[in-house]
Amino acid sequence: MKKIFSKIAVVAAVASMGMGMVSCNDELHQYPIDYPANGAFWNNEGEFTGNVYALAAQFRSNYPANILFWAGELRAGTLTIDLINGSGALNVDYIQNLYDASHSQFSTFGGYYGFIANLNELIEKTEEAGEDILSDNVKNGLLATAHGWRAFAYFQMYRMYGGVPIRTKPDVVNGITNPDELYMERATAEATLAFIKEEITKSLGYYENSTWSIASGASKKYYWSKAATEMLAGEVYLWSGKVTTGDHTANPSDVATAKGYFENVVKNYGYQLEKNYFDVWSKPANTEAIYSVCYSNTEDFYLDNNNNIQHYQNSGVQGQMIWSKAAGAGTTSWSVQDATGLGIRTDGAASRFQYFTDSPTAEQKVYTCWSALSPSPNRYMYKNAMYFQYNENDTRRNMFFPQWNVKPEESELTYIADFDPQDHVLQGTFVLKLRPVVGQVSWSNNYVWINDAAIYRLPLAYMYLAEIANYEGDNTGVETYINKVRERAYGDNWDEATYGYTAGSFRENENAILREKDKEFLMEGQRWWDIRRLTAVKGGSDTDHFVFQPESCAGFGLDVVNNTWIVDKSGAPVETMTPVLKPSEAHKVLWPVDLTLLGSDPLVVQNPGY
């Protein structure tokens, strides 16, 4: 049988050779394609730094959509398979949490081992490099980056699968090609978590002894950093403190450890909230970005058939987060441009398809900056309940573009800004969170979308600190951190007496944190992890986590009795109490291992329950 990890390592070895082609080294050494990477590379500092650039490109190309959407959002209970616009939903099984060994969503533990293999090689070669190649300052900076990135990858796998094989050496690059030598069993959950914590400690230790950085200025936000390691550390210890996995029992003392890391992020790096919520999605490397993946570089281009430069409009993350996943369709479904296509609508709301409408009574006019295009079919759509959770004065509600009809039996969909809930029924909502570049139109008459993918940003640290404050019984802290995030969202409408959060019981506070994160981090892949970690009872059982509780229901807390207009597409009241998983489905909190991997490696075993 062929060993799956040996295939991963072979790919990694080839990739590492290719990295030399993008290094900062001025001299191009040419070797046969099968020449060992060890002899052809790692000869000067430029090749090491070039390797980091290549790792960032590898991460950018393969992982953000998985993290932000596939793993963190798809199965979190907020999406509906009952779409509008005549399209069919994608990944219906996963949206409904119909997981089994034949429906695993991911293969090879999420596909992170290719990235890890290249990090393993970087770590090994950096440790081996002499002073004539790397100074201690650069060496420590490289190791700080690599260990932090590697901890991040293993933590994603840990949350998804529990214990995983821990590979720390670039075996194939070092000449080990016998599959029998490459088989590796899964470490226990406790051993995997301990390894992640060790990686974090190493990363922070190396950062303490280095001033080196791969980039300068705003570009630093696109590479792993000390602040990113501290954000990760906070996440790891908070998860470790609240979530039992396999042989790891939640350790409450880890929550206090997490607090210190998040406080460092808030206090020590100068991050600030952007004044306007949507500036986060139109200002690359903005003031609240801690670690982002760059899709906003105007130098990131391709040549069309006429050798004209065209910018990428729909690179990976945007393809999911624009929420117009479509086959053969452009990204012209929604826009925030005004009728000329050159300015931004002052109300921040979206215009439907290729038309511009700035009031419910205005005539729909075709944009003048492109030819009329057919609407893109939706493949993913949020439940109506998510829209109804927003207060009308919360500017974040402008992500949604609700489609109403006059009566449930009518099929005509219309955008009505000021609807009468007695006369209109919400059929569904299109969502526009990422915003196009003002005035930039590509060759196909589509707007240019160049938006960063935020992995970590400042409000996330605030919300984690609110959660920790609740764990500590500090209601003042809960209110302070929730309201920091909420105040920005309400902007000029903010009135703390009216809109501010007043703390309640432990369970009520946990729910308030989830609801606020739902609004702030829609499409950013936080919700699945939140309902896995947030809990109805401090220190309670596994099934006290919200994923098994009614709080995980998208419509939880909505008053459907006194507000009969809070309905789903059919006109029936939205569901308010159904949890994402039943206690009988407890095994589904971890993903199943894919059958291909199980058939490839005799040492890899399936997760319980599958």
N, C-alpha and C positions, 0 to 999 in steps of 0.2 A: 504494500500500500504506500501511496505517496504521502509524504508528510506535508501538511499544509504550511507549517511554519518554515519548512525549508524553502517553499515557494516564496513566502514573504521575504525571507532573508536574501534569496537570489535577486528578487526585484530591488531590494534595498541596496544590494551591492552594485547593481547596474546604475541605480539612481545616484549613488554616491559618486560614481565615475562621471556621470553627466553633470553633476554639480560644478565640476571644474570649468565648465563652459560658461557659467554665469558668475564666476568669481571676479573679484576686482583686480586680479593679476593681469598685468599688461602682456605677459609672455604666454603664448598659446602653445602648450606642449601637446604633441599629437602622438597617440598610442593606438595600437590595435584595440578593437572594441572589447576583446576578451582579456585585455591586459589587466592584471590585478590592480585594484584601486590603491593598495598600500604603496606601490612603487611610483605611481603616476601622480600622486596628490600629496597634500599635507607637507609641502616643502617650504612654505613661507606664511606669514601672517595673513596675506591677502587671500590665500586659499582657504584658510580657516574662516575668515569673515565671509567670504563668498559662500561657504557652506551654510552659514546661518541665513543668508539671504535666500538660498535655495530651500532651506527648511521652512522658512516663512511662506514661500511660494507653494510648497507642498501642502502645508497646513491650509492655506487659503483655497487651494484647488479642491481639497477632499473633505474637509471636516466641518466648517462652520454651519452649513445647511443641516448636517446630521445633528450637531449640538443644539442649534437654535430651533429647529423645526421637527425633524424626524424623531429625535429622542426626547425632546423636552415639551413638545406641543401636540404632536399628532394624537397621542392616546390620553390626553389630559381631560377629556370630557367637555370640551368647549366647541367641538366641530360637529356639524350635522352632515348626514349623507343625503338629506332631502334638499337638493339644490334648486335654484331658480335659473332662468336663462337657458333652459333646455339641455344642460350639460350633465354628465355623470361624474360622481365623486371618484377620486382616486383613493387607493389604500383603504377601502371600506372595512376590511377585516380588522386592520390595526386601529382605525378610529373607534371601532366597537370593542376593542380589546379582545378580539378572537385570536388569541395566541396559542400556538402549539408548536411541536417540533417541525412541522411542515410549513408553518407560518411564523417565521422567526424575525422578520423585518430586516435584521442585520445578519451578516455572516462574519465569521472569524472574530468574535468578540467586538464587533463594531468596526472592524477594519483598521484599528489603530497601530497594528504591529509594523506596518510599513514605515510609518512615521517614527515609531520607537526604534526600529532597527537603525535608521539614520542618526538618531540621537545617540544611540549606543556607540556608534562609530565615532561621532564627534567627541564624546566623552573620553573614549579610549585614546584617541589620537591626541587630544589636548593634554591628557595626563602624561603621555609619553613624550611630548614635544620638549626639546631642550631650550635653554635660554637663548640660543642663537636663532630660534624660530619664533618663540613667544616670550614676552616679558611676563613676570608674575602678575602684573596688573591685568594684562589681556587674558592670560590663562584663567585667572580667577573669574573674570567677567564671562568668558565663554562657558566655564563650568557652571556658574550661577544660572545662566540662561538655560543650558541644556538640562540640568537637573530639575529646574522649575517646570519646563515644558514637559519633561518626561513624567513628572508627578501629575501634571494636569491630565495627560493622556490616560495614565493608570487610574486616576480618580473617576474619569468618565466610565471606564470599564467596570470599576468597582461598584458604582451606583447601579449600573445596568445588570451586572452578572454576579456580583459578589466576588469570590476568589477567582483569580485568573492566573495563567502561567506568567511567571516573572522572569522576563528575559532582559539581561543587562549587558550582554556581550554580542558583538557583531560576528557571530560564529562563522557564517558562510564567507564573509570577507576575509576571515582569518584562516580559511582553507578547510573548514569542517563542512563536508557535503554529504556525508553518510546519514540518511534519514534516521537510522536507529540512534545516532548520537544527538539528533536534533529534537526527538520527541521530548515533550516536557509536560508533566501533569500540572493541574491547577493547584496553586497555593490555596490555603484556607483563606476565608474572608479576613480573619484577624491578621494573618501574616501579610496579606496584600495591603491592608490598611496600615500596618506597621511600616511596610516598605514605603508607602506614599508619604507618611510622616517623616521618615528618614530622608527621603528625597527633598522635602521642604526644608528640613533643618540644614542639609548640605547647601541648597540653593541660597538660603539666607546667610549662611556662614561665608560663602564665597562672595556674596554681594558686599558684606561688611569689609572685605579686603580688596575691593576693586572699585575704581572710578570709571572703568571702561564701559562704553556703550556702543552697540552696533550702529546706532543712528543718533542724530541730533535733532533738537527742536521738536516740532510736532510729530515728526516721523517716528519718534521713540514710542509713540502710542501703538504702532503697528508691529512691535516686537515685544517679546517677553521681557519683563522688567521686575525689579524688586517689588514694586507696588502690586504687580500681577501675582507674584508669589505670595504676598501677604493676603490678597483677596482669596486666592486658592486655599491658603492655610486656614483662613476663617471658615470657608465653606467645609473643608475637610473636618475640622474639629467640631463644628456645629452639627454636621451629619453624624459624626462619630458619637457625639454626646446625646443625640436624640433618636437615632435609628439603629435598631438591632438587625444585623445581617449575618446569617449563618452562625458561625461560632463566635462572632463579635457581639457582645452585649453592650447596649448603649451605656456610655460612661458619662454621667452628668457633669463631672469635673471638667470635661473637655469643652463644655459650653463657655465656661469662664475663659479658657484659653482662646477660644474663637473671638471673644469680645476684644481682647487686646489687639489682635491682628486687624480687625475692622476699624478700631479706633485709630490705629496707626495710619491706615489708608485715608481716613477722614481728616486727620490732623497734620500729617507730615509731608504731603505731596502737593499741596496747593490746588487741589481740584475744586471746582465750583460748578453749581448747577447753571445750565444755560437759562436765560430769562424766559425764553419761549420754548415750549415743549417740542415744537416741530423744527426748531433750529438744530436739535440733536440729529435730525435726519437729513439736514441740508448743509451742515457745516462739518466738513471732514476734520478729524482730529480736534474735536471741540473741547471745551473746558471741563466737561464732566467725563470724558472718555479716559478710561484707565488702560484697557487693552482692547483694541479693535482690529478687525481684519480689513485691510485696505481694498476697497473697490472703487475709490474715488479719485484715483490718480489719473489726471487727464493724459498722462503719457501711456496709459494702459490702452492699447489700441490694436486693431487688426486692419489689414488691407482688403478692400472689396475687390470685385472682379476687374474694376478699372484702376486698380492701384491707388485708390483714394483712401485716406485715413478715416477709419470709423471707430468710434469708441464703443466699448462693450456696454450694452444697455441692460443686460439681464444675466449677470454673472452669478450663478449659484444661489447665493442667499437671496438676492433680489427676486429670483424666479419663484421662490417660495413666499417671500414676505410682501411682494406686491399683491399676492393673492389672486393672480390671474394665471395660474398654472394651466397651460393650454398647449395643444398640439397644433403647430403651424400657425399660431396666432401671434400678433404683435403685442406690445405693451401699451396700447392706446386706449385701454378700457376706461381708465379714469385719469383725471388730471386735476391739479389745483391751480392751473393757469386761468387767467381771465379770458375774455372772449377773443382778445387779440393773440393769445398764446405767448405773450411776451412778459406779462406780469403775473403776480400771484393774487388769487382772490383774497380780499381783505378779511373775510370771515373764516379763512382757513379751511373751509369745507371743500369737498370734491365735486367736480362736474362729471356728469354721466357720459361715458363712452366718448364719442367724437363730438358731443354737443356741449354747449355752455348754457347753463340756466342759473341766474343769480337770484331768482325769487320764484315762488310757486305759481305766480300768474304770468311770468315772462314767457315769451315765445322761445322755444328751443332753437338755437342757432348753431349751425355747423362751424367748427373752428376754421379760421382762415389760414392757419399755419400748416395744415396738412389736408390731404384729400380725405374724403369721407371713407372710413374703414368700418367693417363689420365688428360688432362687439366680440371680444374674446370670450369663449366659454369658460365659466368658472369650474374649477376642479376641487377646490376646497372652500368651505364657507362656514363662518361662525354661526352658532345658534342665536336666535333672536334674543334669548335671555341675556347674552353678553351685552348687547346694545342697551337693553333696558336697565342694566346695572349702573349706567352712567347718569349722573345729574346733568341737567341741560346746561348748566353753567360751567361744567368741567370741559375745558378746551380739548381734552383728549378724545372726547366724543366725536370730534371732527375727523377722526380716522374712519368713521363709519359713513357709508352712503346708503341710507335706508331706502328700500323700494316698497311702496305701498300700493294697495288697490282699494277701491271703494267698498267692495264686498268680497267675501272669501271666494265666492263662485266665479268672480270675474278674473280674467287672465292678464289684463293690461296692467303693466307695472309702471309706476310714475314716481318721480322724485318729488316729494312734498316737504318743504322745509318746515312749515308750520301746520302739521296735520291735526285733524280733529279726531281724537281716539274713538269717538262715538261713530264715526263714519268711515274710518280707514283701517285697514288691516295690514300689519307688517308682514311682507312675504319673504323678506331676507335682506341682508345687508352686505354690500360690497365694502371692502376695506382698503384704505390707502394710508399706509403709515410712512413708508419711504417716499420721498418727494423728488420729482424730476428737477433737472437743472434749468433754471430760468432762461428762456430764449434759445436753448440749444436743441436743434432738431436734426436727426440723422437723415441719411440718404433715403430711408424708407418712410419718411414722414412720421417717425416715432420720436417721442422725446428721449433724451439721453438720461439714463439713470446711473448715476455714479454715487452710491451711498456706502458708507462703511458699515460693516457688521459688528455691532457692539457685543463683545463677549463679557466685559466688565465695564460698568459705568457707575458713577457716584451714587445715584439713588438706590442701587442694589446694596451698597454698603449700609446706607441709612435703614433700609428695610430689614436687613439682617440684624442691625443693632436694635431695632424695634422688637424683633423676635426674641433676642437675647434679654432685653429689658423685661419682656413678659415672663420669660423663664425665671428671672430673678425676682419677680413680684414688684417691679418698678413701673407703676402705671404712668408716672410722669414721663419716664423715658419712652414708653410706648407712644404716648401722645406727641411728644416732641418730634420723634423721628417720622411717624406717619404724617404729621402735619407739615414737616419740611418738604416732603414729596408732594403732598396735596396742595399746598399753597402755590407752588409753581404751576400746577395743573389748572388752577382756577384763575391765575393771572389777576387782571384788574377786577375780577368778580370776587376775589377772596375776602371773606369775612369769617374770622375764626369762630365767632359766636354762632354763626349759621352753619358753616361747612366743616369746622374743625372736628376732629375725632375726640370723644370723651371716653376714656378707658372704662372697661367693665370687668367681668370675670376673666379668668385665664382663657377659657374657651371662646368667649366673645372677642377677646383681643386677638387670638390666633385667627379667627375668622376675619376680623377687620384687616389684618395683615394680608391674608390671602386675597381679599376683595381689592385692596389697594394695589397689590402686585398685579392682579389681573388687569387692572386699568392701565397701570404704568408700563408693564412689560408685555403687553399683548404682542404676539408673534416673536418674542425674544427667547422662547424656549425655557421659561422658568416654571410653568405651572405644574408639570408632572412632578418635578422635584419638590415643589412646594407642598403638594397634597400628600406626597410620600413622607415628608418631614414634619409638617405642622400636625398638631395632635389635639384631640378633645380633652385629654387628661395628661397633665404633666407626669412623666414617668409611668404612663399607663402601658397597656399591652400593645402588641403589634396592630391589632385591629382598631385601636383608638386613633390611629393616624387618619387624617381626613380622607385619604383615598377610599376608605371604607365607611366614611361618615357622610351624612347629608350635606355637610358644608362643601364637599367637592362638587356638588351639583351646580351647574352654571347658573341656575335660577334661584339658588338658595337665598332666602331673605326677601325675595320680591313678594309684594302683597297682591296676589292674583285675584283675591276675593273682592277687594274694594277697588281694584283697577282692572276692569274686565278687558281692557285693551292690551294687557300684557299677555300676548298670545303667540303661538307658533304659527307656521305657515297655514295650517288647516283652520285656524281660528280658535283652536282649543287652548286653554291656559298653558303657559310654559311649565315644564316640570320643575319643581322646586326642592324635592327631597330625595331623589334617586342618586345614590353615590356612584362613583366611577367604577368601583369594584365591590363585589359582595365578599363577606368574610370567607365564604367557601372557595373564593378565587384567590386566596392569599398568596399562592405560589406565583401569581402573575406580577407581583411587584418586581420580580427579576425576569429578564428576558430569557427565552429558551435558547440553548446553543443550537446552531443550525446543523442540519443532518449531514451536510457535506463535510464539515469539520469533524463531526463525530465518526464519520466513516473513513476519515483520513488519518486520524491520530488515535491509536489505541489507548493512550493515557488520558485523553480528555473525556470527562464524564458530563452527563446532562444535569441541569439544575433540577432539584426535587419538584415533583408535581407534573412534569412533562413526560 
